[in-house]
Protein backbone atom coordinates (compact mmCIF):
# COMPACT_ATOMS: atom_id res chain seq x y z
CA UNK A 1 0.00 0.00 0.00
CA UNK A 2 1.34 3.39 -0.85
CA UNK A 3 1.64 5.77 2.06
CA UNK A 4 -0.86 8.16 0.50
CA UNK A 5 -3.55 5.45 0.58
CA UNK A 6 -2.72 3.99 3.98
CA UNK A 7 -5.41 4.57 6.57
CA UNK A 8 -3.27 3.36 9.50
CA UNK A 9 -5.95 0.82 10.35
CA UNK A 10 -4.19 -2.48 9.71
CA UNK A 11 -7.29 -4.55 9.00
CA UNK A 12 -8.57 -2.04 6.43
CA UNK A 13 -5.14 -1.57 4.84
CA UNK A 14 -4.75 -5.34 4.49
CA UNK A 15 -8.06 -5.64 2.66
CA UNK A 16 -7.06 -2.77 0.37
CA UNK A 17 -3.70 -4.46 -0.29
CA UNK A 18 -5.54 -7.65 -1.27
CA UNK A 19 -7.60 -5.67 -3.79
CA UNK A 20 -4.50 -4.00 -5.23
CA UNK A 21 -2.77 -7.35 -5.59
CA UNK A 22 -5.64 -8.81 -7.60
CA UNK A 23 -5.84 -5.64 -9.69
CA UNK A 24 -2.12 -5.79 -10.50
CA UNK A 25 -2.44 -9.46 -11.54
CA UNK A 26 -5.39 -8.58 -13.76
CA UNK A 27 -3.39 -5.92 -15.58
CA UNK A 28 -0.87 -8.51 -16.78
CA UNK A 29 -3.01 -11.64 -16.86
CA UNK A 30 -3.29 -13.79 -19.94
CA UNK A 31 -6.64 -13.62 -21.66
CA UNK A 32 -7.77 -16.95 -20.21
CA UNK A 33 -7.20 -15.86 -16.60
CA UNK A 34 -8.75 -12.41 -16.81
CA UNK A 35 -12.39 -13.33 -16.13
CA UNK A 36 -11.45 -15.64 -13.26
CA UNK A 37 -9.42 -12.86 -11.65
CA UNK A 38 -12.26 -10.41 -12.25
CA UNK A 39 -14.66 -12.75 -10.44
CA UNK A 40 -12.10 -13.14 -7.63
CA UNK A 41 -11.85 -9.34 -7.37
CA UNK A 42 -15.64 -9.08 -6.99
CA UNK A 43 -15.69 -11.82 -4.33
CA UNK A 44 -12.83 -10.21 -2.41
CA UNK A 45 -14.53 -6.82 -2.62
CA UNK A 46 -17.79 -8.22 -1.27
CA UNK A 47 -15.92 -9.74 1.69
CA UNK A 48 -14.05 -6.48 2.23
CA UNK A 49 -17.28 -4.47 2.21
CA UNK A 50 -19.02 -6.94 4.55
CA UNK A 51 -16.13 -6.48 6.99
CA UNK A 52 -16.41 -2.69 6.86
CA UNK A 53 -20.19 -2.77 7.14
CA UNK A 54 -19.98 -5.00 10.21
CA UNK A 55 -17.55 -2.52 11.80
CA UNK A 56 -19.75 0.44 11.00
CA UNK A 57 -22.85 -1.18 12.46
CA UNK A 58 -21.04 -2.54 15.50
CA UNK A 59 -19.60 0.89 16.38
CA UNK A 60 -22.57 3.01 15.23
CA UNK A 61 -20.66 4.90 12.53
CA UNK A 62 -22.39 8.19 11.68
CA UNK A 63 -21.74 7.84 7.93
CA UNK A 64 -23.17 4.35 7.56
CA UNK A 65 -25.82 5.12 4.92
CA UNK A 66 -23.43 7.07 2.67
CA UNK A 67 -20.85 4.31 2.96
CA UNK A 68 -23.41 1.58 2.20
CA UNK A 69 -24.56 3.50 -0.86
CA UNK A 70 -20.97 3.81 -2.08
CA UNK A 71 -20.40 0.07 -1.59
CA UNK A 72 -23.53 -0.73 -3.57
CA UNK A 73 -22.44 1.60 -6.36
CA UNK A 74 -18.92 0.16 -6.56
CA UNK A 75 -20.11 -3.44 -6.58
CA UNK A 76 -22.72 -2.59 -9.18
CA UNK A 77 -20.04 -1.06 -11.41
CA UNK A 78 -17.76 -4.07 -11.00
CA UNK A 79 -20.52 -6.52 -11.77
CA UNK A 80 -21.61 -4.47 -14.79
CA UNK A 81 -18.11 -4.43 -16.24
CA UNK A 82 -17.62 -8.13 -15.45
CA UNK A 83 -20.79 -9.05 -17.36
CA UNK A 84 -19.77 -6.85 -20.30
CA UNK A 85 -16.29 -8.43 -20.25
CA UNK A 86 -17.76 -11.86 -20.89
CA UNK A 87 -18.84 -10.69 -24.35
CA UNK A 88 -16.29 -7.94 -24.95
CA UNK A 89 -13.01 -8.65 -23.12
CA UNK A 90 -11.53 -5.33 -24.19
CA UNK A 91 -14.32 -3.55 -22.33
CA UNK A 92 -13.21 -5.20 -19.10
CA UNK A 93 -9.53 -4.59 -19.78
CA UNK A 94 -10.30 -0.91 -20.30
CA UNK A 95 -12.12 -0.79 -16.95
CA UNK A 96 -9.18 -2.42 -15.17
CA UNK A 97 -6.45 -0.40 -16.87
CA UNK A 98 -8.08 3.02 -17.01
CA UNK A 99 -10.68 3.25 -14.27
CA UNK A 100 -10.56 0.70 -11.43
CA UNK A 101 -7.50 2.04 -9.60
CA UNK A 102 -8.63 5.66 -9.73
CA UNK A 103 -12.10 4.67 -8.50
CA UNK A 104 -10.54 2.62 -5.70
CA UNK A 105 -8.29 5.53 -4.75
CA UNK A 106 -11.25 7.96 -4.62
CA UNK A 107 -13.18 5.52 -2.44
CA UNK A 108 -10.35 5.30 0.09
CA UNK A 109 -9.69 9.04 0.08
CA UNK A 110 -13.30 10.23 0.23
CA UNK A 111 -15.17 7.44 2.01
CA UNK A 112 -12.95 4.99 3.88
CA UNK A 113 -10.86 7.79 5.39
CA UNK A 114 -13.95 8.97 7.31
CA UNK A 115 -14.42 5.52 8.80
CA UNK A 116 -10.73 5.29 9.67
CA UNK A 117 -10.81 8.65 11.48
CA UNK A 118 -13.93 7.57 13.35
CA UNK A 119 -12.29 4.32 14.46
CA UNK A 120 -9.15 6.13 15.57
CA UNK A 121 -11.20 8.62 17.61
CA UNK A 122 -12.81 5.66 19.36
CA UNK A 123 -9.33 4.16 19.83
CA UNK A 124 -10.22 1.16 17.67
CA UNK A 125 -7.30 1.28 15.24
CA UNK A 126 -6.23 -2.25 16.22
CA UNK A 127 -9.44 -3.90 15.00
CA UNK A 128 -9.31 -7.14 13.07
C-alpha positions as CSV (number, residue, x, y, z in Angstrom):
1,X,0.0,0.0,0.0
2,X,1.3,3.4,-0.9
3,X,1.6,5.8,2.1
4,X,-0.9,8.2,0.5
5,X,-3.5,5.4,0.6
6,X,-2.7,4.0,4.0
7,X,-5.4,4.6,6.6
8,X,-3.3,3.4,9.5
9,X,-6.0,0.8,10.4
10,X,-4.2,-2.5,9.7
11,X,-7.3,-4.5,9.0
12,X,-8.6,-2.0,6.4
13,X,-5.1,-1.6,4.8
14,X,-4.7,-5.3,4.5
15,X,-8.1,-5.6,2.7
16,X,-7.1,-2.8,0.4
17,X,-3.7,-4.5,-0.3
18,X,-5.5,-7.7,-1.3
19,X,-7.6,-5.7,-3.8
20,X,-4.5,-4.0,-5.2
21,X,-2.8,-7.4,-5.6
22,X,-5.6,-8.8,-7.6
23,X,-5.8,-5.6,-9.7
24,X,-2.1,-5.8,-10.5
25,X,-2.4,-9.5,-11.5
26,X,-5.4,-8.6,-13.8
27,X,-3.4,-5.9,-15.6
28,X,-0.9,-8.5,-16.8
29,X,-3.0,-11.6,-16.9
30,X,-3.3,-13.8,-19.9
31,X,-6.6,-13.6,-21.7
32,X,-7.8,-16.9,-20.2
33,X,-7.2,-15.9,-16.6
34,X,-8.7,-12.4,-16.8
35,X,-12.4,-13.3,-16.1
36,X,-11.4,-15.6,-13.3
37,X,-9.4,-12.9,-11.6
38,X,-12.3,-10.4,-12.2
39,X,-14.7,-12.8,-10.4
40,X,-12.1,-13.1,-7.6
41,X,-11.8,-9.3,-7.4
42,X,-15.6,-9.1,-7.0
43,X,-15.7,-11.8,-4.3
44,X,-12.8,-10.2,-2.4
45,X,-14.5,-6.8,-2.6
46,X,-17.8,-8.2,-1.3
47,X,-15.9,-9.7,1.7
48,X,-14.0,-6.5,2.2
49,X,-17.3,-4.5,2.2
50,X,-19.0,-6.9,4.5
51,X,-16.1,-6.5,7.0
52,X,-16.4,-2.7,6.9
53,X,-20.2,-2.8,7.1
54,X,-20.0,-5.0,10.2
55,X,-17.6,-2.5,11.8
56,X,-19.8,0.4,11.0
57,X,-22.8,-1.2,12.5
58,X,-21.0,-2.5,15.5
59,X,-19.6,0.9,16.4
60,X,-22.6,3.0,15.2
61,X,-20.7,4.9,12.5
62,X,-22.4,8.2,11.7
63,X,-21.7,7.8,7.9
64,X,-23.2,4.4,7.6
65,X,-25.8,5.1,4.9
66,X,-23.4,7.1,2.7
67,X,-20.9,4.3,3.0
68,X,-23.4,1.6,2.2
69,X,-24.6,3.5,-0.9
70,X,-21.0,3.8,-2.1
71,X,-20.4,0.1,-1.6
72,X,-23.5,-0.7,-3.6
73,X,-22.4,1.6,-6.4
74,X,-18.9,0.2,-6.6
75,X,-20.1,-3.4,-6.6
76,X,-22.7,-2.6,-9.2
77,X,-20.0,-1.1,-11.4
78,X,-17.8,-4.1,-11.0
79,X,-20.5,-6.5,-11.8
80,X,-21.6,-4.5,-14.8
81,X,-18.1,-4.4,-16.2
82,X,-17.6,-8.1,-15.5
83,X,-20.8,-9.1,-17.4
84,X,-19.8,-6.8,-20.3
85,X,-16.3,-8.4,-20.2
86,X,-17.8,-11.9,-20.9
87,X,-18.8,-10.7,-24.4
88,X,-16.3,-7.9,-24.9
89,X,-13.0,-8.7,-23.1
90,X,-11.5,-5.3,-24.2
91,X,-14.3,-3.5,-22.3
92,X,-13.2,-5.2,-19.1
93,X,-9.5,-4.6,-19.8
94,X,-10.3,-0.9,-20.3
95,X,-12.1,-0.8,-17.0
96,X,-9.2,-2.4,-15.2
97,X,-6.4,-0.4,-16.9
98,X,-8.1,3.0,-17.0
99,X,-10.7,3.2,-14.3
100,X,-10.6,0.7,-11.4
101,X,-7.5,2.0,-9.6
102,X,-8.6,5.7,-9.7
103,X,-12.1,4.7,-8.5
104,X,-10.5,2.6,-5.7
105,X,-8.3,5.5,-4.7
106,X,-11.3,8.0,-4.6
107,X,-13.2,5.5,-2.4
108,X,-10.3,5.3,0.1
109,X,-9.7,9.0,0.1
110,X,-13.3,10.2,0.2
111,X,-15.2,7.4,2.0
112,X,-12.9,5.0,3.9
113,X,-10.9,7.8,5.4
114,X,-13.9,9.0,7.3
115,X,-14.4,5.5,8.8
116,X,-10.7,5.3,9.7
117,X,-10.8,8.6,11.5
118,X,-13.9,7.6,13.4
119,X,-12.3,4.3,14.5
120,X,-9.1,6.1,15.6
121,X,-11.2,8.6,17.6
122,X,-12.8,5.7,19.4
123,X,-9.3,4.2,19.8
124,X,-10.2,1.2,17.7
125,X,-7.3,1.3,15.2
126,X,-6.2,-2.2,16.2
127,X,-9.4,-3.9,15.0
128,X,-9.3,-7.1,13.1
